[in-house]
Structure formats: structure tokens, C-alpha cells
Amino acid sequence: MIKIYFFDTYALVEIYRANKNYEKYKDSRFVTSYLNLIEFDYYLLKTKGDRNLFNRLKEFTVEVEDEDVKKANEFKLEHKKKDLSFVDCIGYMIAKRAGIKFLTGDKHFENRDNVEFVKS
């Protein structure tokens, strides 16, 4: 069985930076959301990175469904003391819906179900 991941922005950045902790994921099959791609492009702009990646990665984006938004809002409200990113909550719900692991290094998602947490 081929493993597919949902790469959140944190994972995209760490893979781009060639972080050794994320090396095993660099050739993985993955999806992300257009929202994560927007955040990643902002990172590339700030760091003067390769902004052509935006166009190359668009083919790996998946649709955000209405139910993803509703569940993300419920999850964010349930964990409001953690100040979770809306984009991360949506990505997490997309991953759960798709039955794939949510790859992140965001400490707020450590030890959650359906998460592959990798510390940078």
C-alpha cells in the first residue's frame, strides 16, 4: 500500500529547507490545500525562495469541501485556548476525510489521531 500524506504548510517549509527530520517525506505522495499553498508562497516570498514552486505544487492541491470548513470551525472552537490556525484546522479535516496522515511539526497537533508529527 502506497502511503499518501497531507502536507501542511509546516511540512512544506521543512521539506523545502531540506530539514533532515523531513528527508524521508521528500519523495512521498502527498496532497495539500490551496490555502496551505498560499501560506507556503508567502514563506517563499519572505525568504526569497523559489516562487515557481507555487505553480508546480498547484496540481497537488485538493478541494476544500463545505463539511471540512464546518468541522474545522468546530475543532478550532473546541480547542480555542490553543490558538490553532484556521488553515491548519481545515487541512487536518481534509486529511481525516481522505483517510490520510496529516504531516506536521506544529506542536498543537502532536499526539492527535491521524497525525504524523515530526519535530524539526
Secondary structure by P-SEA (a helix, b strand, c coil): cbbbbbccaaaaaaaaaccccccccccccccccaaaaaaaaaaaaaaccccccccccccccccccaaaaaaaaaaaaaaccccccaaaaaaaaaaaaacccccccccccccccccccccc
